[in-house]
């Protein structure tokens, strides 16, 4: 599957991962049985949208609207690709 394809299926976190706000970290984190990943704001915003209801094109559109900017597609696709490589998404 090519994550850059607008026809990509809807993206979602794999069941073993949980995205949540962690007050002790003052950040969103991705929890999984072996540990935790502290996320920056943009990474958390992208993963929040990987809820099984949006494809990549919609996620890019939502992120650009949330940050009131354009041309974030390459960055969002790059992060999604890395998240897929790390096994966070299905």
PyMOL commands that place a pseudoatom at each C-alpha (Angstrom):
pseudoatom trace, name=CA, resn=UNK, resi=1, chain=A, elem=C, hetatm=0, pos=[0.000, 0.000, 0.000]
pseudoatom trace, name=CA, resn=UNK, resi=2, chain=A, elem=C, hetatm=0, pos=[1.271, 3.439, -0.886]
pseudoatom trace, name=CA, resn=UNK, resi=3, chain=A, elem=C, hetatm=0, pos=[0.489, 5.847, 1.988]
pseudoatom trace, name=CA, resn=UNK, resi=4, chain=A, elem=C, hetatm=0, pos=[0.685, 8.774, -0.434]
pseudoatom trace, name=CA, resn=UNK, resi=5, chain=A, elem=C, hetatm=0, pos=[-2.282, 7.511, -2.434]
pseudoatom trace, name=CA, resn=UNK, resi=6, chain=A, elem=C, hetatm=0, pos=[-5.489, 9.531, -1.956]
pseudoatom trace, name=CA, resn=UNK, resi=7, chain=A, elem=C, hetatm=0, pos=[-7.367, 6.272, -2.486]
pseudoatom trace, name=CA, resn=UNK, resi=8, chain=A, elem=C, hetatm=0, pos=[-5.752, 4.775, 0.614]
pseudoatom trace, name=CA, resn=UNK, resi=9, chain=A, elem=C, hetatm=0, pos=[-8.119, 3.048, 3.005]
pseudoatom trace, name=CA, resn=UNK, resi=10, chain=A, elem=C, hetatm=0, pos=[-9.162, 4.708, 6.202]
pseudoatom trace, name=CA, resn=UNK, resi=11, chain=A, elem=C, hetatm=0, pos=[-6.304, 4.828, 8.677]
pseudoatom trace, name=CA, resn=UNK, resi=12, chain=A, elem=C, hetatm=0, pos=[-6.497, 3.832, 12.325]
pseudoatom trace, name=CA, resn=UNK, resi=13, chain=A, elem=C, hetatm=0, pos=[-4.281, 2.909, 15.227]
pseudoatom trace, name=CA, resn=UNK, resi=14, chain=A, elem=C, hetatm=0, pos=[-3.693, -0.789, 15.718]
pseudoatom trace, name=CA, resn=UNK, resi=15, chain=A, elem=C, hetatm=0, pos=[-5.642, -2.121, 18.715]
pseudoatom trace, name=CA, resn=UNK, resi=16, chain=A, elem=C, hetatm=0, pos=[-2.555, -2.516, 20.915]
pseudoatom trace, name=CA, resn=UNK, resi=17, chain=A, elem=C, hetatm=0, pos=[-1.892, 1.251, 20.802]
pseudoatom trace, name=CA, resn=UNK, resi=18, chain=A, elem=C, hetatm=0, pos=[-3.724, 3.957, 22.724]
pseudoatom trace, name=CA, resn=UNK, resi=19, chain=A, elem=C, hetatm=0, pos=[-3.393, 7.694, 22.189]
pseudoatom trace, name=CA, resn=UNK, resi=20, chain=A, elem=C, hetatm=0, pos=[-4.011, 9.809, 25.278]
pseudoatom trace, name=CA, resn=UNK, resi=21, chain=A, elem=C, hetatm=0, pos=[-3.097, 13.054, 27.000]
pseudoatom trace, name=CA, resn=UNK, resi=22, chain=A, elem=C, hetatm=0, pos=[-0.549, 12.443, 29.752]
pseudoatom trace, name=CA, resn=UNK, resi=23, chain=A, elem=C, hetatm=0, pos=[-0.467, 15.301, 32.288]
pseudoatom trace, name=CA, resn=UNK, resi=24, chain=A, elem=C, hetatm=0, pos=[2.871, 14.130, 33.730]
pseudoatom trace, name=CA, resn=UNK, resi=25, chain=A, elem=C, hetatm=0, pos=[4.441, 14.472, 30.262]
pseudoatom trace, name=CA, resn=UNK, resi=26, chain=A, elem=C, hetatm=0, pos=[2.406, 17.593, 29.418]
pseudoatom trace, name=CA, resn=UNK, resi=27, chain=A, elem=C, hetatm=0, pos=[1.869, 15.979, 26.024]
pseudoatom trace, name=CA, resn=UNK, resi=28, chain=A, elem=C, hetatm=0, pos=[-0.088, 13.389, 24.124]
pseudoatom trace, name=CA, resn=UNK, resi=29, chain=A, elem=C, hetatm=0, pos=[1.508, 9.964, 24.253]
pseudoatom trace, name=CA, resn=UNK, resi=30, chain=A, elem=C, hetatm=0, pos=[1.079, 6.744, 22.344]
pseudoatom trace, name=CA, resn=UNK, resi=31, chain=A, elem=C, hetatm=0, pos=[0.885, 3.894, 24.842]
pseudoatom trace, name=CA, resn=UNK, resi=32, chain=A, elem=C, hetatm=0, pos=[1.557, 0.274, 24.003]
pseudoatom trace, name=CA, resn=UNK, resi=33, chain=A, elem=C, hetatm=0, pos=[2.430, -2.837, 26.053]
pseudoatom trace, name=CA, resn=UNK, resi=34, chain=A, elem=C, hetatm=0, pos=[6.200, -2.329, 25.740]
pseudoatom trace, name=CA, resn=UNK, resi=35, chain=A, elem=C, hetatm=0, pos=[6.242, 1.378, 26.496]
pseudoatom trace, name=CA, resn=UNK, resi=36, chain=A, elem=C, hetatm=0, pos=[5.250, 4.854, 25.492]
pseudoatom trace, name=CA, resn=UNK, resi=37, chain=A, elem=C, hetatm=0, pos=[6.082, 7.410, 22.801]
pseudoatom trace, name=CA, resn=UNK, resi=38, chain=A, elem=C, hetatm=0, pos=[5.818, 11.097, 23.686]
pseudoatom trace, name=CA, resn=UNK, resi=39, chain=A, elem=C, hetatm=0, pos=[4.364, 12.994, 20.725]
pseudoatom trace, name=CA, resn=UNK, resi=40, chain=A, elem=C, hetatm=0, pos=[4.766, 16.568, 19.608]
pseudoatom trace, name=CA, resn=UNK, resi=41, chain=A, elem=C, hetatm=0, pos=[1.661, 18.613, 18.816]
pseudoatom trace, name=CA, resn=UNK, resi=42, chain=A, elem=C, hetatm=0, pos=[1.542, 17.930, 15.084]
pseudoatom trace, name=CA, resn=UNK, resi=43, chain=A, elem=C, hetatm=0, pos=[2.146, 14.179, 15.491]
pseudoatom trace, name=CA, resn=UNK, resi=44, chain=A, elem=C, hetatm=0, pos=[-0.647, 13.956, 18.065]
pseudoatom trace, name=CA, resn=UNK, resi=45, chain=A, elem=C, hetatm=0, pos=[-3.011, 15.923, 15.832]
pseudoatom trace, name=CA, resn=UNK, resi=46, chain=A, elem=C, hetatm=0, pos=[-2.329, 13.565, 12.930]
pseudoatom trace, name=CA, resn=UNK, resi=47, chain=A, elem=C, hetatm=0, pos=[-2.792, 10.423, 15.053]
pseudoatom trace, name=CA, resn=UNK, resi=48, chain=A, elem=C, hetatm=0, pos=[-6.032, 11.785, 16.565]
pseudoatom trace, name=CA, resn=UNK, resi=49, chain=A, elem=C, hetatm=0, pos=[-7.418, 11.735, 13.048]
pseudoatom trace, name=CA, resn=UNK, resi=50, chain=A, elem=C, hetatm=0, pos=[-6.349, 8.128, 12.436]
pseudoatom trace, name=CA, resn=UNK, resi=51, chain=A, elem=C, hetatm=0, pos=[-9.620, 6.887, 13.901]
pseudoatom trace, name=CA, resn=UNK, resi=52, chain=A, elem=C, hetatm=0, pos=[-10.799, 4.672, 11.050]
pseudoatom trace, name=CA, resn=UNK, resi=53, chain=A, elem=C, hetatm=0, pos=[-13.109, 7.327, 9.570]
pseudoatom trace, name=CA, resn=UNK, resi=54, chain=A, elem=C, hetatm=0, pos=[-10.632, 9.227, 7.390]
pseudoatom trace, name=CA, resn=UNK, resi=55, chain=A, elem=C, hetatm=0, pos=[-8.346, 8.382, 4.516]
pseudoatom trace, name=CA, resn=UNK, resi=56, chain=A, elem=C, hetatm=0, pos=[-5.025, 10.121, 4.002]
pseudoatom trace, name=CA, resn=UNK, resi=57, chain=A, elem=C, hetatm=0, pos=[-6.453, 12.899, 1.834]
pseudoatom trace, name=CA, resn=UNK, resi=58, chain=A, elem=C, hetatm=0, pos=[-9.028, 13.783, 4.497]
pseudoatom trace, name=CA, resn=UNK, resi=59, chain=A, elem=C, hetatm=0, pos=[-6.390, 13.728, 7.242]
pseudoatom trace, name=CA, resn=UNK, resi=60, chain=A, elem=C, hetatm=0, pos=[-4.239, 16.169, 5.257]
pseudoatom trace, name=CA, resn=UNK, resi=61, chain=A, elem=C, hetatm=0, pos=[-7.274, 18.404, 4.672]
pseudoatom trace, name=CA, resn=UNK, resi=62, chain=A, elem=C, hetatm=0, pos=[-8.184, 18.352, 8.383]
pseudoatom trace, name=CA, resn=UNK, resi=63, chain=A, elem=C, hetatm=0, pos=[-4.605, 19.101, 9.505]
pseudoatom trace, name=CA, resn=UNK, resi=64, chain=A, elem=C, hetatm=0, pos=[-4.288, 22.012, 7.100]
pseudoatom trace, name=CA, resn=UNK, resi=65, chain=A, elem=C, hetatm=0, pos=[-7.577, 23.430, 8.416]
pseudoatom trace, name=CA, resn=UNK, resi=66, chain=A, elem=C, hetatm=0, pos=[-6.567, 22.881, 12.066]
pseudoatom trace, name=CA, resn=UNK, resi=67, chain=A, elem=C, hetatm=0, pos=[-3.247, 24.680, 11.582]
pseudoatom trace, name=CA, resn=UNK, resi=68, chain=A, elem=C, hetatm=0, pos=[-4.775, 27.259, 9.206]
pseudoatom trace, name=CA, resn=UNK, resi=69, chain=A, elem=C, hetatm=0, pos=[-2.149, 26.622, 6.540]
pseudoatom trace, name=CA, resn=UNK, resi=70, chain=A, elem=C, hetatm=0, pos=[-1.631, 24.857, 3.222]
pseudoatom trace, name=CA, resn=UNK, resi=71, chain=A, elem=C, hetatm=0, pos=[0.881, 22.504, 1.651]
pseudoatom trace, name=CA, resn=UNK, resi=72, chain=A, elem=C, hetatm=0, pos=[1.304, 20.169, 4.627]
pseudoatom trace, name=CA, resn=UNK, resi=73, chain=A, elem=C, hetatm=0, pos=[0.616, 17.080, 2.534]
pseudoatom trace, name=CA, resn=UNK, resi=74, chain=A, elem=C, hetatm=0, pos=[4.238, 15.964, 2.220]
pseudoatom trace, name=CA, resn=UNK, resi=75, chain=A, elem=C, hetatm=0, pos=[4.842, 16.324, 5.949]
pseudoatom trace, name=CA, resn=UNK, resi=76, chain=A, elem=C, hetatm=0, pos=[1.632, 14.503, 6.888]
pseudoatom trace, name=CA, resn=UNK, resi=77, chain=A, elem=C, hetatm=0, pos=[2.346, 11.720, 4.375]
pseudoatom trace, name=CA, resn=UNK, resi=78, chain=A, elem=C, hetatm=0, pos=[5.892, 11.430, 5.730]
pseudoatom trace, name=CA, resn=UNK, resi=79, chain=A, elem=C, hetatm=0, pos=[4.660, 11.067, 9.297]
pseudoatom trace, name=CA, resn=UNK, resi=80, chain=A, elem=C, hetatm=0, pos=[1.954, 8.571, 8.279]
pseudoatom trace, name=CA, resn=UNK, resi=81, chain=A, elem=C, hetatm=0, pos=[4.590, 6.550, 6.423]
pseudoatom trace, name=CA, resn=UNK, resi=82, chain=A, elem=C, hetatm=0, pos=[6.814, 6.508, 9.505]
pseudoatom trace, name=CA, resn=UNK, resi=83, chain=A, elem=C, hetatm=0, pos=[3.872, 5.542, 11.736]
pseudoatom trace, name=CA, resn=UNK, resi=84, chain=A, elem=C, hetatm=0, pos=[3.087, 2.666, 9.362]
pseudoatom trace, name=CA, resn=UNK, resi=85, chain=A, elem=C, hetatm=0, pos=[6.750, 1.604, 9.326]
pseudoatom trace, name=CA, resn=UNK, resi=86, chain=A, elem=C, hetatm=0, pos=[6.735, 1.532, 13.127]
pseudoatom trace, name=CA, resn=UNK, resi=87, chain=A, elem=C, hetatm=0, pos=[3.581, -0.599, 13.086]
pseudoatom trace, name=CA, resn=UNK, resi=88, chain=A, elem=C, hetatm=0, pos=[1.298, 1.945, 14.766]
pseudoatom trace, name=CA, resn=UNK, resi=89, chain=A, elem=C, hetatm=0, pos=[-1.346, 2.044, 12.010]
pseudoatom trace, name=CA, resn=UNK, resi=90, chain=A, elem=C, hetatm=0, pos=[-3.463, -0.399, 10.103]
for i in range(1, 90): cmd.bond("trace and resi %d" % i, "trace and resi %d" % (i + 1))
show_as sticks, trace
zoom trace
